[in-house]
Amino acid sequence: MKRNTLIVSVTVAAVLAGGFAATTLTGPDTADAGQTQARLPTATEPIVQGDLVSSTSVDGTLGYAKQRKINSGTGGTLTWVGASGAEVERNGKLYAVDGTPVRLWFGTEPMYRKLKNGDTGTDVKQVKQNLIALGYGAGLAADDTFTDGTTKGVKRWQKDHGLKQTGEIGPETIAFAPGPVRVASAEASVGDRTAPGQQVLTTTSADRVVRLKVKVSQAALAKPDSKVEVQLPDNTTTSGTVASVGAVAKSGDSPDDRTPRIDVTVTFDDPEKVSGIDQAPATVKLTGQTRKNVLSVPVGALLALKDGSFGVQVVDGGQVREVKVTLGMFAQGRVEITGDGLRAGMRVGVPSV
């Protein structure tokens, strides 16, 4: 009997949260499973045994992590502002007012007051930690009390930077951030007047990230700490990790696409190897369910049988027979199958290309 040509119309409904996909194939009736076919298929592919992994690729944008504002700590005229893209380390210049630089020190609490001998607090502890790190804290303990030794350390720092040696320190000369920063943009220009609390810079960390918006139906693939593969703007690929997943779904901005999505941020396992300009496109491959050591065939190898089940055409020794199969997971253009007598290496009929 001739093998009926299967006209395949595939509709895949992916319920990614459960890692399941259903495929419907429709076409003319085929012979019952197990019936020998007279005509050999024009093309075959082997049954493969191995891991089958479901995944989806989502377009994102290459950027930088931890955006934050740097506000002016004093009033006056801006005489210097860090350039966009500049990376600022500890004690580096962020901006200058009336010719006096404001420098970056590390700390999580903002510099909101002038500190002097006898003051206490987390900001005092941060000052002492930075004095020690910069070599001005000989004999200092990194506690939260501004001591005589702290005053001496501040004076030495002020002397080395051409400042009046008051022994007091405040937001007119330093600003705190958790670590090194990258200047994303300047919100004011040289010559502008500034006042305390007025934004001068927008900064980020120097760490590269990819930001993407993932459909709610795909949210199960974007789990925190899960591993992903990222295709960079230069078409190279590198590994990454899902760092954060938004808790609130938001509709798309386009009137033509109001699909709810959640914000996802991906960090790089080896950030030094990442290149590409800010806001360049990048593609993230999210990995879902994995089926270990299973048999699979190309989706196109499936036959629709008369009883509504599915089968494959096995080609063996110049003979063709149809074997009914049970379908498992769909992924990577393949489908997991089980069936009587099937094993890796057997060849099955597929549509010719």
URVENDA-V35534 format. One record per backbone hydrogen bond with DSSP energy under -1.0 kcal/mol. NH is the residue of the N-H (numbers start at 1). CO is the residue of the C=O. E is the energy in kcal/mol with one decimal. If there is no record, write none. Layout:
BEGIN
NH,CO,E
NH,CO,E
END
This chain:
BEGIN
13,22,-1.8
15,20,-2.6
18,15,-1.3
20,15,-1.7
22,13,-1.4
34,322,-2.9
35,32,-1.8
37,320,-2.4
38,1,-2.3
45,348,-2.2
47,346,-3.2
48,296,-2.4
50,294,-2.4
52,291,-2.6
54,289,-2.7
56,286,-2.0
58,284,-2.8
60,282,-3.7
61,211,-2.5
62,280,-3.5
63,209,-3.1
65,207,-2.1
68,203,-2.8
70,201,-2.7
72,198,-3.3
76,194,-2.1
78,192,-2.9
79,96,-2.3
80,96,-1.1
82,94,-2.1
85,183,-3.9
86,83,-2.2
88,181,-3.4
91,104,-4.4
92,89,-2.3
94,102,-2.7
95,102,-1.1
96,80,-2.6
97,100,-2.1
98,77,-3.0
100,97,-2.1
102,95,-3.5
103,173,-2.9
104,92,-2.6
105,175,-2.7
107,177,-2.1
112,110,-1.0
115,169,-3.7
118,146,-3.0
119,116,-2.2
121,144,-1.8
125,121,-1.8
126,122,-2.2
127,123,-2.0
128,124,-2.3
129,125,-2.4
130,126,-2.1
131,127,-2.5
132,128,-2.3
133,129,-2.2
134,130,-2.1
135,132,-1.2
136,131,-3.2
140,137,-2.4
143,141,-2.4
146,119,-3.0
151,147,-2.0
152,148,-2.2
153,149,-2.1
154,150,-2.6
155,151,-2.3
156,152,-2.1
157,153,-2.1
158,154,-2.8
159,155,-2.5
160,156,-2.1
162,159,-1.5
163,158,-3.0
166,164,-1.8
169,115,-1.9
173,170,-1.9
174,170,-1.6
175,103,-2.5
177,105,-1.7
181,88,-2.0
182,204,-3.3
183,86,-3.1
184,202,-2.5
185,202,-1.8
187,200,-2.8
191,78,-3.1
192,189,-2.4
194,76,-3.0
197,72,-3.0
198,195,-2.3
200,70,-2.9
201,70,-1.8
202,185,-2.8
203,68,-3.0
204,182,-2.5
205,65,-3.4
209,63,-1.9
210,266,-2.3
211,61,-2.5
212,264,-2.5
214,262,-2.7
216,260,-1.8
218,215,-1.8
219,216,-1.4
221,218,-2.0
222,219,-1.4
225,242,-3.3
226,223,-2.2
228,240,-2.2
229,285,-1.5
230,238,-3.3
231,283,-3.3
232,236,-3.2
235,232,-2.4
238,230,-2.1
240,228,-2.3
241,267,-2.4
242,226,-2.5
243,265,-2.5
244,265,-1.5
246,263,-3.5
250,261,-3.2
257,254,-1.4
261,250,-2.5
262,214,-2.7
264,212,-2.8
265,244,-2.3
266,210,-2.7
267,241,-2.6
269,239,-1.9
273,270,-1.9
274,271,-1.6
279,62,-3.0
280,277,-1.7
282,60,-1.9
283,231,-2.1
284,58,-3.0
285,229,-3.4
286,56,-3.0
288,54,-3.6
291,52,-3.0
294,50,-2.8
296,48,-2.4
297,335,-1.8
299,333,-2.1
301,298,-2.3
302,299,-1.8
303,311,-2.9
305,309,-2.5
308,305,-1.9
311,303,-2.0
312,323,-2.0
314,321,-3.4
315,347,-2.9
316,319,-2.8
319,316,-1.4
321,314,-2.2
323,312,-2.6
325,310,-2.8
326,338,-2.8
328,336,-2.7
331,334,-2.3
334,331,-2.3
335,297,-2.4
336,329,-2.4
337,295,-2.4
338,326,-1.4
342,339,-1.7
345,47,-2.9
346,343,-1.5
348,45,-3.0
349,313,-2.0
350,43,-2.3
END
